[in-house]
Amino acid sequence: MEVKTCNSILELVGNTPLIRLHQIVKGIPAKVYAKVEGMNPGLSAKDRIALYMIEKAERSGLLKEGGTIVEATSGNTGFGIAMVSAVKGYKCIFCTKKKTSKEKIQALEAFGAKVIVCPSVGKDDPRYYINMAKRLGKQPGAYYLNQNFDLGNSEAHYHSTGPEIWQQTEGKITHFIACAGTGGTISGTGKFLKDQNPNVKVIGVDAHGSVLAKYHETGEFDEKEIRPYLVEGLGKSIIPGNVNRDIIDRFIKVNDLNSANYAKRLAKEEGLFVGYSSGSALTALMEMKHELSEKDVVVLLFSDHGSKYLGKIYNEEWMEEHFAEKPREEARRINYSTRRKTA
């Protein structure tokens, strides 16, 4: 058996496995697969955009040797950037939200990055985590990666995740389900898949408390949609430039509790130790399972690894604190899906 040797850890980014699900999808006639991005070296899909966008900035001359990379991140993008920067010799400053898990922050700091935890304020407040990153990115020698609006985010997935899924399914994929935050993963991957077969359905997963689903359906940015939620890795209080409404066919909104429970079930029933938003993607599948047939091949994008949530959904004290008083049947009922209105 040949053992692969690598010049650096960066050669291991991408080419993640596609794993068929069995026990947890019993009763669903379609073949259901998980694209397990937690098997990237940085344990998430964000490794792909970190490497792609940094090397793109290097080629364009925007990022100089010994420079400082600044980003607004809930943790995973920061982890990928920090990993790439450790190999390439860059400094890092990350601005993040209060709800970002302690494990994610500790991981960033382990790479020597500076992490600024910003308060939960409105997007017009200068202390908002994205606004803070923009300001810091204007300092001499600094470069703001800007994953929300730099289209290098989507390009990374167009050139890697999409082709991998197409090849792994032998072109048979019919549905792609992925959580939407910055929009890069779902839009870039979805665009590649639709370029191969326009009939592939691209389904976004959004959180209650996020503006993305309603904006997709109506074209209206409704600030009344914004409210706190717990799940990380999906949803936004802004409309990122990487969210491509022409690629995403519809959105399904999911809640915190079901997302947590399905993530935990994936470990117990499929042996997949995945992150919080992976449970969200599976929840969305369950919301639309009645639409599927034996001819369908569904791919769920599982964004990151469960080790990033040991202090949250895999901690029974945390679960008890946040969900003990919420009836589980009621939580199931508040899921709903939205379809984009046709002209």
C-alpha positions in Angstrom: 0.0 0.0 0.0 1.4 3.4 -1.0 1.5 6.0 1.7 1.1 9.6 0.5 3.8 12.1 1.5 3.1 15.8 1.3 5.4 18.9 1.0 3.0 20.7 3.4 -0.4 20.2 5.1 -1.9 22.5 2.4 -1.7 19.7 -0.1 -4.4 17.9 1.9 -7.0 20.6 1.4 -10.0 19.3 -0.6 -10.7 15.8 -2.1 -13.0 15.0 0.9 -15.0 11.8 0.9 -18.6 11.3 -0.1 -20.2 8.9 2.4 -23.6 7.3 1.9 -26.0 7.6 4.8 -28.0 4.5 5.9 -29.7 4.3 9.3 -30.7 7.9 9.7 -32.3 8.1 6.3 -34.3 4.9 6.5 -37.6 5.4 4.7 -36.2 7.9 2.2 -36.3 6.3 -1.2 -33.4 8.4 -2.6 -29.7 7.6 -2.2 -28.4 10.2 0.3 -24.7 11.0 0.6 -22.7 13.4 2.9 -19.8 15.4 1.6 -17.8 15.4 4.8 -15.8 18.6 4.9 -14.7 18.0 8.4 -12.1 15.7 6.9 -10.1 18.7 5.6 -6.9 19.2 7.6 -8.5 22.3 9.3 -11.7 20.3 9.9 -14.0 22.4 7.7 -15.0 23.4 4.2 -13.4 26.8 4.9 -9.9 25.4 4.3 -10.8 25.6 0.6 -11.5 29.3 0.5 -8.7 30.2 2.9 -6.1 28.6 0.6 -7.7 29.8 -2.7 -8.3 33.4 -1.6 -4.9 33.8 0.0 -3.1 32.5 -3.1 -5.3 34.7 -5.3 -4.3 37.7 -3.2 -0.7 36.8 -3.5 -0.9 36.5 -7.3 -2.6 39.9 -7.5 0.0 41.6 -5.3 -2.6 42.6 -2.7 -1.0 40.4 0.0 2.7 41.0 0.6 5.3 38.8 2.3 5.1 39.0 6.1 1.7 40.8 5.9 -1.3 40.5 8.3 -4.5 38.9 7.2 -7.7 40.3 8.7 -11.1 38.5 8.6 -14.5 38.6 10.2 -15.2 34.9 11.0 -17.3 32.7 13.3 -14.2 30.4 13.6 -13.9 28.0 10.7 -12.6 30.5 8.1 -10.3 31.8 10.7 -9.0 28.3 11.4 -8.3 27.8 7.7 -6.6 31.2 7.3 -4.5 30.6 10.4 -3.4 27.2 9.1 -2.4 28.6 5.7 -0.8 31.6 7.3 1.3 29.3 9.6 2.8 27.6 6.5 3.2 30.9 4.5 4.4 33.1 7.3 1.5 35.6 7.7 0.1 37.2 10.9 -3.6 37.0 11.5 -6.3 39.1 13.2 -9.8 37.7 13.5 -13.0 39.5 14.5 -15.7 37.2 15.7 -19.2 37.0 17.4 -19.9 36.4 21.0 -21.7 33.1 20.1 -18.6 31.6 18.6 -17.6 28.5 20.6 -14.8 28.7 23.0 -13.1 25.7 21.3 -13.0 27.6 18.0 -11.4 30.7 19.6 -8.9 28.6 21.4 -8.0 26.9 18.2 -7.3 30.2 16.5 -5.2 31.3 19.3 -3.2 28.1 19.2 -1.9 29.2 15.7 -0.8 32.5 17.3 -3.7 34.5 15.9 -5.2 37.5 17.6 -8.9 37.1 18.2 -11.2 40.0 18.9 -14.7 39.0 20.3 -17.1 41.7 19.3 -20.4 42.5 21.0 -23.8 41.6 19.7 -24.7 44.9 18.1 -26.5 46.1 14.9 -24.7 45.9 11.6 -24.4 49.8 11.5 -22.5 49.9 14.8 -18.7 50.3 14.4 -18.3 47.5 16.9 -20.1 45.0 14.6 -17.6 42.3 13.9 -17.5 42.9 10.1 -17.1 46.6 10.5 -14.3 46.1 13.0 -12.5 43.8 10.5 -12.9 46.3 7.7 -11.2 49.0 9.8 -8.3 46.8 10.9 -7.8 45.7 7.3 -7.0 49.2 6.3 -3.9 49.4 8.5 -0.5 49.4 6.8 0.6 45.8 5.8 -2.9 44.4 6.5 -5.2 42.7 4.0 -8.9 42.1 4.6 -9.9 38.8 3.0 -13.6 39.7 3.0 -15.2 36.3 2.6 -18.7 37.7 2.5 -18.2 39.8 -0.6 -15.0 38.7 -2.3 -16.1 36.3 -5.0 -13.0 34.3 -4.6 -15.0 32.5 -1.9 -17.5 31.1 -4.5 -14.7 30.5 -7.0 -12.9 28.2 -4.6 -15.9 25.9 -4.4 -16.6 26.2 -8.1 -13.1 24.9 -8.9 -12.9 22.2 -6.1 -16.1 21.2 -4.2 -18.4 21.2 -7.3 -16.1 19.1 -9.5 -15.4 16.6 -6.7 -19.1 16.0 -6.1 -19.9 15.7 -9.8 -17.1 13.1 -10.2 -18.0 11.2 -7.0 -21.6 10.8 -8.0 -20.6 10.1 -11.6 -22.8 13.0 -12.7 -25.9 11.4 -11.1 -26.6 14.0 -8.4 -30.1 15.4 -8.5 -30.2 17.5 -5.3 -27.5 19.5 -3.5 -28.4 20.7 0.1 -26.0 23.1 1.9 -26.2 25.7 4.6 -25.9 29.3 3.5 -23.9 31.8 5.5 -21.5 33.8 3.3 -23.1 31.9 0.4 -19.7 30.8 -1.1 -20.1 27.1 -0.6 -23.6 26.7 -1.9 -23.3 29.2 -4.7 -19.9 28.1 -6.0 -20.6 24.4 -5.8 -24.2 24.8 -7.0 -23.0 26.8 -10.1 -20.6 24.1 -11.1 -23.2 21.4 -10.7 -25.8 23.4 -12.7 -23.3 24.1 -15.4 -23.0 20.4 -15.9 -26.8 19.7 -15.5 -29.2 22.6 -15.1 -31.8 20.3 -13.6 -29.8 19.8 -10.4 -31.8 21.3 -7.5 -29.7 23.5 -5.2 -31.4 23.9 -1.8 -30.1 26.4 0.8 -30.5 26.0 4.5 -31.2 29.1 6.6 -31.7 29.8 10.3 -34.7 31.3 12.1 -33.4 34.8 12.9 -31.6 35.2 9.5 -32.6 37.4 6.5 -31.5 35.1 3.7 -34.6 33.0 3.1 -37.0 35.9 2.9 -34.7 37.9 0.8 -34.4 35.0 -1.6 -38.1 34.6 -1.8 -39.2 38.2 -2.0 -36.1 40.3 -2.8 -36.8 42.3 0.4 -34.2 42.8 3.1 -36.3 42.7 6.2 -34.6 43.7 9.4 -37.6 42.3 11.3 -36.4 38.8 10.5 -33.2 39.4 12.5 -33.1 37.8 16.0 -30.6 35.7 18.0 -30.1 32.1 17.2 -27.6 29.5 18.4 -26.6 27.4 15.4 -23.3 28.5 13.8 -22.3 28.4 10.2 -25.5 29.5 8.5 -27.7 32.6 8.3 -26.9 36.2 8.1 -28.1 39.7 9.2 -26.7 41.0 5.9 -26.9 39.9 2.3 -23.4 38.7 1.3 -22.2 39.2 -2.2 -21.5 35.5 -2.5 -25.2 34.5 -2.2 -26.3 33.9 -5.8 -30.0 33.9 -6.0 -29.9 32.6 -9.5 -28.2 29.4 -8.4 -30.2 28.6 -5.3 -33.6 27.2 -6.1 -35.1 27.5 -2.7 -34.4 27.8 1.0 -35.5 25.7 4.0 -35.4 27.3 7.4 -34.5 25.2 10.4 -34.3 25.7 14.1 -31.6 25.3 16.8 -32.9 22.3 18.6 -33.6 20.0 15.6 -30.2 21.0 14.2 -28.5 19.9 17.4 -30.4 16.7 17.7 -29.8 15.6 14.2 -26.0 16.3 14.5 -25.9 14.2 17.6 -27.9 11.4 15.9 -25.4 11.4 13.0 -22.6 10.4 15.5 -24.7 7.7 17.1 -26.3 6.2 14.0 -23.8 6.8 11.2 -20.5 7.2 13.1 -20.1 10.7 11.7 -18.9 13.2 14.3 -20.0 16.4 12.6 -20.7 20.1 13.5 -23.9 21.9 14.4 -24.8 23.1 10.9 -24.5 19.5 9.6 -27.5 18.8 11.7 -29.2 21.7 10.0 -28.5 20.3 6.6 -30.0 16.9 7.6 -33.0 18.7 9.1 -33.7 20.3 5.8 -33.5 16.9 4.1 -36.1 15.6 6.5 -38.4 18.6 5.7 -38.4 17.7 2.0 -38.0 13.9 2.0 -41.6 13.4 0.7 -40.5 15.1 -2.6 -37.8 12.5 -3.3 -38.0 9.3 -5.4 -35.8 6.2 -6.0 -34.2 8.0 -8.9 -32.8 10.8 -6.9 -29.3 11.2 -5.6 -29.0 13.7 -2.8 -25.7 15.2 -1.5 -25.7 17.0 1.8 -22.7 19.3 2.6 -21.5 18.7 6.1 -19.4 21.8 6.8 -17.2 20.9 9.7 -16.2 18.6 12.5 -17.9 17.8 15.8 -14.8 18.6 17.9 -15.5 22.2 17.4 -18.7 21.9 19.4 -17.7 19.8 22.4 -18.7 22.7 24.7 -22.0 23.2 23.0 -24.3 20.5 21.4 -22.1 17.6 22.6 -22.2 19.0 26.2 -25.4 17.9 28.0 -25.2 20.8 30.5 -25.2 23.2 27.6 -28.1 21.4 25.9 -30.1 21.4 29.2 -29.4 25.1 29.7 -30.6 26.1 26.3 -33.4 23.7 25.4 -34.8 22.2 28.6 -37.9 24.3 28.6 -38.6 24.0 24.8 -41.1 21.2 24.0 -39.5 19.1 21.3 -42.7 18.6 19.4 -43.2 22.3 19.2 -39.6 22.7 17.9 -40.4 20.3 15.1 -43.5 22.2 14.1 -41.8 25.6 13.7 -39.6 24.3 10.8 -40.8 25.5 7.4 -39.6 25.8 3.9 -39.7 28.7 1.5 -39.9 28.7 -2.2 -38.7 31.6 -4.4 -41.7 33.2 -6.0 -41.9 32.8 -9.8 -42.6 35.9 -11.9 
